[in-house]
């Protein structure tokens, strides 16, 4: 799976694996005596454990253009390491 576009939305191949990742995490927890269960009523779209800015819909709408935001790494780090493009 290509993860080279730093700061990008989830790519379709990654998005398609979310349910599998959740199932594996639940199996891991269950093996350690922790039982997870699905909510009877899903949380509203804006409800999140992280900040509202991290919700996928808001992130996709407000993501800066490639011209405004570096897509391959933080240019400040690259400048120090001599790897700036």
Order of alpha helices (4+ residues) and beta strands (2+ residues): alpha-alpha-alpha-alpha
